[in-house]
Amino acid sequence: MNESIFKKILAKKKAVGSKALLIKIIQYFFYGFFAILFVLIIRLFSQLFLIRLASNDKGKIGRAYLSDWYLSEKKNGKHQGRYLDIFYFQKSTNHVNSQWLKMWRRALFWIPGGELWNHVIKFNRKFNGFEKYEISTTHAYPTLKKWQEHIAKPDSGSILKNNERLESILKNTKPNISFSSKEHKIGRRLLSKLKIPSNEQYICFHARDDTYLNKVSKNTDWNYHNYRDSSIENYLSAAEEMSNRGHYSIRMGSVVKNPIDSSNPKIIDYSVSKYRSDFNDIYIGSHCRFFLCSDGGISIIPEMFRVPAVYVNWTAILRISTWVLNGLFIFKTFYLRSEDRNMTFSEIINLEFGGIDTNEIFQKIDLELIENTPEEIRAVSIEMDERLSGNWETKKEDEELQEQFWLLFGQDKIKSPDLRVGADFLRQNQELLI
């Protein structure tokens, strides 16, 4: 009896496996056939007009930069002429913010069939000149290799494309995505439910942790991103200070590790409230006085809506969001245990990390990342609040320190004029400006 059941289970497993294999084979030939067909069509019509493709990852909110940069360039006169630019959406995780997707679909000319278009691009890349059939994937900041080439030989043109893209992005001061009048009404009602008076302002704050990715994509090992994590408790001092200044503070996040511990009625843990939703995530984050955040995907919300941003616990200095119209940065401390010292800013810039081997890189040099203190986060938040109020007094010492910091990137560094490193942070870390 038991043997019979065992045989049935094995037979069922084999049947399921065979079925899954058959489906994969069918999909392979289906996508392969249409990929060949569409590549032929695209190249055939290129004499009349160029069909260009680009993807937008709907599975990670922070992957919409390329779409936004493209639209900014288009507003500034680029991508005009004989182009038919088509976007398609793909999903890298099991979670999609429906409001985010809706807004990008309104802003872009898009076509369904994400997996199919992935195959089209892969097949097209087998031929010379494939680049002209894709919308640019150049980042606004260069890779470490390109940047090092530029520092060694400034006239090499190694970061020319990056700078051209960044210059075009900075000219566009208006968001490329927007809410409808109906959505604005829904958003205002939400703020009322959160007991935020219509005449009061609020800030948003968020600390990245590993909970979100581990939930929405359980079969992937994401621990190589953990160097970007920080403790939400270290942000509460800044939230309390904003409360003293008359502002509400809303803790953001759709999936978080821990709720915050605060009895202050002006500090709202929206991330664990009954009002948390895809729409509310985007609306709240796009209408705050400023957004206090760490190195995580959610920072794209203030960036896309041109909301002032305060970045704390930042790590990759070379990848500072230079396109942010109004922003302040402070960084984690890179402590070399074996040498009992902190890495300088220039050393951090030249340290290549961020890929799947990040943990190994850090272990090899015996590196410990130390989070910003509550006092550091509070100080840079105060600076942003006072700058927005017009009460910030710039000191000569601070301007000199800013100049020293940005010179680390070379004389011709391009960035938003109102992007700075926190003044108090630089004063306390002058020894790192080497």
C-alpha positions as CSV (number, residue, x, y, z in Angstrom):
1,M,0.0,0.0,0.0
2,N,2.7,2.4,1.1
3,E,4.8,1.4,-1.9
4,S,1.9,2.1,-4.3
5,I,1.3,5.6,-2.8
6,F,5.1,6.3,-3.1
7,K,5.0,5.3,-6.8
8,K,2.0,7.5,-7.4
9,I,3.8,10.5,-5.8
10,L,6.9,9.9,-7.9
11,A,4.8,9.6,-11.1
12,K,3.0,12.8,-10.2
13,K,6.3,14.7,-9.7
14,K,7.7,13.4,-12.9
15,A,4.5,14.4,-14.8
16,V,4.6,17.9,-13.3
17,G,8.3,18.2,-14.2
18,S,7.7,17.1,-17.7
19,K,4.8,19.5,-18.1
20,A,6.9,22.4,-16.8
21,L,9.7,21.5,-19.2
22,L,7.3,21.3,-22.1
23,I,5.9,24.8,-21.3
24,K,9.4,26.2,-21.1
25,I,10.3,24.7,-24.5
26,I,7.1,26.1,-26.1
27,Q,7.8,29.5,-24.5
28,Y,11.4,29.4,-25.8
29,F,10.4,28.8,-29.4
30,F,7.4,31.3,-29.1
31,Y,9.6,34.1,-27.8
32,G,12.4,33.2,-30.2
33,F,10.2,33.3,-33.2
34,F,8.7,36.6,-32.4
35,A,12.0,38.1,-31.3
36,I,13.4,37.3,-34.8
37,L,10.3,38.7,-36.5
38,F,10.3,42.0,-34.5
39,V,14.0,42.6,-34.9
40,L,13.6,42.2,-38.7
41,I,10.6,44.6,-38.6
42,I,12.5,47.1,-36.5
43,R,15.5,47.1,-38.7
44,L,13.5,47.1,-41.9
45,F,11.6,50.3,-40.9
46,S,14.7,52.0,-39.7
47,Q,15.1,53.7,-43.1
48,L,11.8,55.5,-42.4
49,F,11.9,55.9,-38.6
50,L,13.7,54.4,-35.7
51,I,11.8,52.1,-33.4
52,R,13.6,52.2,-30.0
53,L,12.8,50.1,-27.0
54,A,13.4,50.5,-23.2
55,S,12.2,48.7,-20.1
56,N,10.7,50.1,-16.9
57,D,11.0,47.7,-13.9
58,K,7.6,47.8,-12.2
59,G,8.8,45.4,-9.5
60,K,11.2,47.9,-7.9
61,I,10.0,51.4,-7.3
62,G,13.6,52.7,-7.5
63,R,14.2,51.5,-11.1
64,A,12.3,54.3,-12.9
65,Y,15.2,56.7,-13.2
66,L,15.9,55.9,-16.8
67,S,12.3,56.6,-17.8
68,D,12.3,59.9,-15.9
69,W,15.6,61.0,-17.4
70,Y,14.4,60.2,-20.8
71,L,11.3,62.4,-20.3
72,S,13.4,65.2,-18.9
73,E,15.6,65.1,-22.0
74,K,12.5,65.0,-24.2
75,K,11.2,68.2,-22.6
76,N,14.6,69.8,-23.4
77,G,14.4,69.0,-27.1
78,K,16.0,65.6,-27.3
79,H,14.5,62.5,-28.8
80,Q,12.7,64.5,-31.4
81,G,12.4,63.6,-35.1
82,R,12.0,60.2,-36.7
83,Y,11.8,58.2,-33.5
84,L,9.1,55.8,-32.3
85,D,10.1,55.2,-28.7
86,I,8.3,52.3,-26.9
87,F,8.6,51.3,-23.3
88,Y,7.6,48.0,-21.9
89,F,7.2,47.0,-18.2
90,Q,8.9,44.0,-16.5
91,K,8.8,42.8,-13.0
92,S,11.9,41.8,-11.0
93,T,10.0,41.2,-7.7
94,N,6.5,39.9,-6.7
95,H,5.4,43.3,-5.6
96,V,4.2,46.1,-7.9
97,N,3.0,49.5,-6.6
98,S,-0.2,49.9,-8.6
99,Q,-0.3,53.7,-8.4
100,W,3.4,54.0,-9.4
101,L,2.7,51.8,-12.4
102,K,-0.5,53.8,-13.4
103,M,1.4,57.1,-13.3
104,W,4.3,55.8,-15.5
105,R,1.8,54.3,-18.0
106,R,0.2,57.7,-18.3
107,A,3.6,59.4,-18.9
108,L,5.1,56.9,-21.4
109,F,4.2,55.4,-24.7
110,W,4.2,51.7,-23.7
111,I,3.3,48.3,-25.0
112,P,2.4,45.1,-23.2
113,G,4.4,41.9,-23.2
114,G,7.5,42.5,-21.0
115,E,9.1,39.1,-21.4
116,L,8.7,39.1,-25.2
117,W,10.4,42.5,-25.5
118,N,13.2,41.3,-23.3
119,H,13.9,38.5,-25.9
120,V,13.7,41.1,-28.7
121,I,16.4,43.2,-27.1
122,K,18.5,40.2,-26.4
123,F,18.3,39.0,-30.0
124,N,18.8,42.5,-31.4
125,R,22.1,42.8,-29.3
126,K,23.6,40.0,-31.3
127,F,24.0,42.4,-34.2
128,N,26.3,45.4,-34.7
129,G,24.7,48.8,-34.2
130,F,22.1,47.5,-31.8
131,E,22.5,50.6,-29.6
132,K,20.5,52.8,-31.9
133,Y,17.4,50.6,-31.5
134,E,17.4,51.1,-27.7
135,I,16.6,54.2,-25.6
136,S,19.7,55.3,-23.8
137,T,20.6,53.4,-20.6
138,T,23.4,55.8,-19.7
139,H,23.3,56.9,-16.1
140,A,23.6,60.4,-14.9
141,Y,26.7,59.4,-12.9
142,P,29.6,57.4,-14.4
143,T,30.9,54.0,-13.4
144,L,34.0,53.9,-11.2
145,K,36.1,52.9,-14.1
146,K,34.9,55.7,-16.3
147,W,35.4,58.2,-13.5
148,Q,38.9,57.1,-12.8
149,E,39.7,57.4,-16.5
150,H,38.4,60.9,-16.4
151,I,40.4,61.9,-13.4
152,A,43.6,60.5,-14.9
153,K,42.9,62.1,-18.3
154,P,40.2,64.9,-18.0
155,D,40.1,65.4,-21.8
156,S,39.4,61.7,-22.6
157,G,35.7,62.2,-22.9
158,S,35.1,59.1,-20.7
159,I,32.2,60.7,-18.8
160,L,30.9,63.0,-21.6
161,K,27.7,61.1,-22.1
162,N,27.0,61.0,-18.4
163,N,27.5,64.8,-18.1
164,E,25.4,65.5,-21.2
165,R,22.5,63.5,-19.7
166,L,22.9,65.1,-16.3
167,E,22.9,68.6,-17.8
168,S,19.7,67.9,-19.6
169,I,18.0,66.4,-16.5
170,L,18.9,69.5,-14.4
171,K,17.2,71.8,-16.8
172,N,13.8,70.2,-16.0
173,T,12.5,71.5,-12.7
174,K,9.0,70.0,-13.1
175,P,7.9,66.4,-12.4
176,N,7.4,64.2,-15.4
177,I,4.5,62.3,-13.7
178,S,1.5,63.8,-12.0
179,F,-1.7,63.1,-10.1
180,S,-5.1,63.7,-11.6
181,S,-7.5,66.2,-9.9
182,K,-9.5,63.2,-8.6
183,E,-6.4,61.7,-7.1
184,H,-5.5,65.0,-5.4
185,K,-8.9,65.0,-3.7
186,I,-8.3,61.4,-2.5
187,G,-4.8,62.4,-1.2
188,R,-6.1,65.4,0.7
189,R,-8.8,63.3,2.4
190,L,-6.0,60.9,3.4
191,L,-4.0,63.6,5.1
192,S,-7.2,64.5,7.0
193,K,-7.6,60.9,8.2
194,L,-4.0,61.0,9.4
195,K,-5.1,64.1,11.5
196,I,-2.7,66.4,9.7
197,P,-4.4,69.9,9.4
198,S,-4.5,71.3,5.9
199,N,-2.5,74.3,7.1
200,E,0.3,72.2,8.6
201,Q,3.4,70.7,6.8
202,Y,4.9,67.3,7.4
203,I,8.2,65.6,6.6
204,C,8.6,62.0,5.6
205,F,11.3,59.7,7.0
206,H,12.4,56.2,6.1
207,A,15.3,53.9,7.0
208,R,16.1,51.0,4.6
209,D,16.1,47.5,6.1
210,D,16.2,44.0,4.5
211,T,12.5,43.1,5.3
212,Y,10.9,44.4,2.0
213,L,13.1,42.6,-0.5
214,N,13.1,39.4,1.6
215,K,9.3,39.4,1.5
216,V,8.6,40.3,-2.1
217,S,11.4,38.1,-3.6
218,K,11.9,35.2,-1.2
219,N,13.9,33.1,-3.5
220,T,16.7,35.6,-3.9
221,D,19.6,36.2,-1.5
222,W,19.6,40.0,-1.0
223,N,22.1,40.2,1.8
224,Y,24.6,41.9,-0.4
225,H,22.4,45.0,-0.1
226,N,22.5,45.0,3.7
227,Y,25.3,47.5,3.9
228,R,22.7,50.1,3.0
229,D,20.5,49.3,6.0
230,S,20.1,51.6,9.1
231,S,18.1,51.7,12.3
232,I,14.8,53.7,12.3
233,E,15.3,54.6,15.9
234,N,18.2,56.9,15.0
235,Y,15.8,59.0,13.0
236,L,13.4,59.7,15.8
237,S,15.4,62.6,17.3
238,A,15.1,64.4,14.0
239,A,11.3,63.7,13.9
240,E,11.0,65.1,17.5
241,E,12.9,68.2,16.4
242,M,10.5,68.7,13.5
243,S,7.6,68.3,15.9
244,N,9.1,71.1,18.0
245,R,9.3,73.2,14.9
246,G,5.6,72.7,14.2
247,H,5.8,70.0,11.5
248,Y,4.4,66.5,11.5
249,S,6.6,63.5,10.7
250,I,5.4,60.5,8.8
251,R,7.4,57.2,8.9
252,M,7.2,55.7,5.4
253,G,7.6,52.1,4.2
254,S,5.3,49.3,2.9
255,V,7.1,46.4,4.6
256,V,9.3,47.3,7.6
257,K,11.2,45.4,10.2
258,N,10.1,47.2,13.4
259,P,7.4,49.8,14.2
260,I,8.7,53.0,15.8
261,D,8.3,53.7,19.5
262,S,6.9,57.2,20.0
263,S,4.0,58.6,21.9
264,N,4.3,62.0,20.1
265,P,1.0,62.6,18.2
266,K,2.9,64.5,15.5
267,I,5.0,61.4,14.7
268,I,2.9,59.0,12.7
269,D,4.0,55.4,11.9
270,Y,2.2,55.3,8.6
271,S,4.1,52.1,7.5
272,V,2.1,50.0,10.0
273,S,-1.2,51.9,9.9
274,K,-4.5,50.9,8.4
275,Y,-4.1,53.7,5.9
276,R,-1.0,52.3,4.2
277,S,-1.7,51.6,0.5
278,D,0.1,51.9,-2.9
279,F,-1.6,55.1,-3.7
280,N,-0.9,56.6,-0.3
281,D,2.7,55.7,-0.4
282,I,3.2,57.9,-3.5
283,Y,0.9,60.7,-2.6
284,I,2.3,61.2,0.9
285,G,5.9,60.9,-0.2
286,S,5.4,63.5,-3.0
287,H,3.8,66.2,-1.0
288,C,6.0,66.5,2.1
289,R,8.1,69.5,3.1
290,F,11.2,67.3,2.7
291,F,11.9,63.6,2.7
292,L,14.5,62.2,5.1
293,C,15.8,58.9,3.8
294,S,18.6,56.5,3.6
295,D,20.2,54.7,0.6
296,G,17.1,53.0,-0.6
297,G,14.7,52.8,-3.6
298,I,12.0,55.0,-1.9
299,S,14.2,58.0,-2.3
300,I,13.0,58.0,-5.9
301,I,9.7,59.5,-4.8
302,P,11.0,62.9,-3.7
303,E,13.4,62.8,-6.6
304,M,10.8,62.3,-9.3
305,F,8.5,64.9,-7.7
306,R,11.2,67.5,-7.2
307,V,10.7,67.5,-3.4
308,P,13.7,68.5,-1.2
309,A,15.5,65.4,0.1
310,V,17.9,64.7,3.0
311,Y,20.0,61.6,2.5
312,V,21.6,60.1,5.6
313,N,23.6,56.9,6.0
314,W,24.7,57.2,2.4
315,T,27.5,54.9,1.2
316,A,28.5,55.1,-2.5
317,I,29.8,58.7,-2.7
318,L,30.4,58.5,-6.4
319,R,26.7,57.6,-6.9
320,I,25.3,60.7,-5.1
321,S,22.0,61.8,-6.7
322,T,23.5,64.8,-8.4
323,W,20.2,65.5,-10.2
324,V,18.3,66.4,-7.0
325,L,17.3,70.0,-7.2
326,N,17.5,70.6,-3.4
327,G,19.3,68.0,-1.3
328,L,21.6,67.4,1.6
329,F,23.8,64.3,2.1
330,I,25.7,62.8,5.0
331,F,27.5,59.5,4.9
332,K,28.2,56.4,6.9
333,T,31.6,56.1,8.5
334,F,33.9,53.6,6.7
335,Y,36.0,52.2,9.6
336,L,39.1,50.1,8.8
337,R,39.4,47.8,11.8
338,S,42.8,46.5,11.0
339,E,44.2,50.0,10.7
340,D,42.1,51.6,13.4
341,R,41.1,54.5,11.2
342,N,38.3,55.9,9.1
343,M,38.6,55.9,5.3
344,T,38.8,59.3,3.7
345,F,36.2,60.4,1.2
346,S,38.6,60.0,-1.7
347,E,39.3,56.4,-0.6
348,I,35.6,55.7,-0.4
349,I,35.0,57.1,-3.8
350,N,37.7,54.7,-5.3
351,L,36.3,51.7,-3.4
352,E,34.3,49.6,-5.8
353,F,31.3,47.9,-4.1
354,G,27.6,47.4,-4.5
355,G,27.5,44.1,-6.4
356,I,26.8,40.6,-5.2
357,D,30.4,40.4,-3.9
358,T,30.1,43.5,-1.6
359,N,30.2,41.5,1.6
360,E,33.4,39.7,0.5
361,I,35.0,43.1,-0.5
362,F,34.3,44.5,3.0
363,Q,35.6,41.4,4.7
364,K,38.8,41.4,2.7
365,I,39.7,44.9,3.9
366,D,38.3,44.4,7.4
367,L,35.8,47.2,6.9
368,E,33.0,48.2,9.3
369,L,30.2,50.6,8.3
370,I,29.0,52.8,11.1
371,E,25.6,54.5,10.9
372,N,25.0,58.2,11.4
373,T,24.2,59.1,14.9
374,P,20.8,60.5,16.0
375,E,22.6,63.8,16.5
376,E,24.0,63.9,13.0
377,I,20.6,63.1,11.4
378,R,19.0,65.7,13.6
379,A,21.6,68.3,12.6
380,V,21.2,67.8,8.8
381,S,17.4,67.8,9.1
382,I,17.5,71.2,11.0
383,E,19.7,72.5,8.2
384,M,17.2,71.6,5.5
385,D,14.3,73.0,7.5
386,E,16.1,76.3,8.0
387,R,17.2,76.5,4.4
388,L,13.6,76.0,3.3
389,S,12.5,78.7,5.8
390,G,15.1,81.1,4.6
391,N,16.7,81.2,8.0
392,W,20.0,79.3,7.3
393,E,23.1,81.4,7.6
394,T,25.9,80.3,5.4
395,K,29.4,80.6,6.9
396,K,32.6,81.1,5.0
397,E,34.1,78.0,6.6
398,D,31.2,75.9,5.4
399,E,31.5,77.2,1.8
400,E,35.2,76.4,1.9
401,L,34.5,72.8,3.1
402,Q,31.9,72.3,0.4
403,E,34.4,73.4,-2.2
404,Q,37.0,71.0,-0.9
405,F,34.5,68.1,-0.9
406,W,33.3,68.6,-4.5
407,L,36.9,69.1,-5.8
408,L,37.4,65.5,-5.0
409,F,35.4,64.8,-8.1
410,G,37.5,67.1,-10.3
411,Q,37.2,70.7,-11.4
412,D,34.4,70.1,-13.9
413,K,32.0,68.3,-11.6
414,I,28.4,68.8,-12.7
415,K,25.6,68.7,-10.0
416,S,22.5,70.6,-8.9
417,P,23.6,73.9,-7.5
418,D,21.5,73.2,-4.4
419,L,22.9,69.8,-3.6
420,R,25.3,69.9,-0.7
421,V,26.9,67.9,2.0
422,G,25.5,68.6,5.5
423,A,27.3,71.6,7.0
424,D,27.7,70.2,10.5
425,F,28.7,66.8,9.2
426,L,31.6,68.3,7.2
427,R,32.7,70.4,10.1
428,Q,32.9,67.3,12.2
429,N,34.7,65.3,9.5
430,Q,37.2,67.7,8.0
431,E,40.0,65.1,8.4
432,L,38.3,63.0,5.7
433,L,38.7,65.7,3.1
434,I,42.0,64.4,1.7
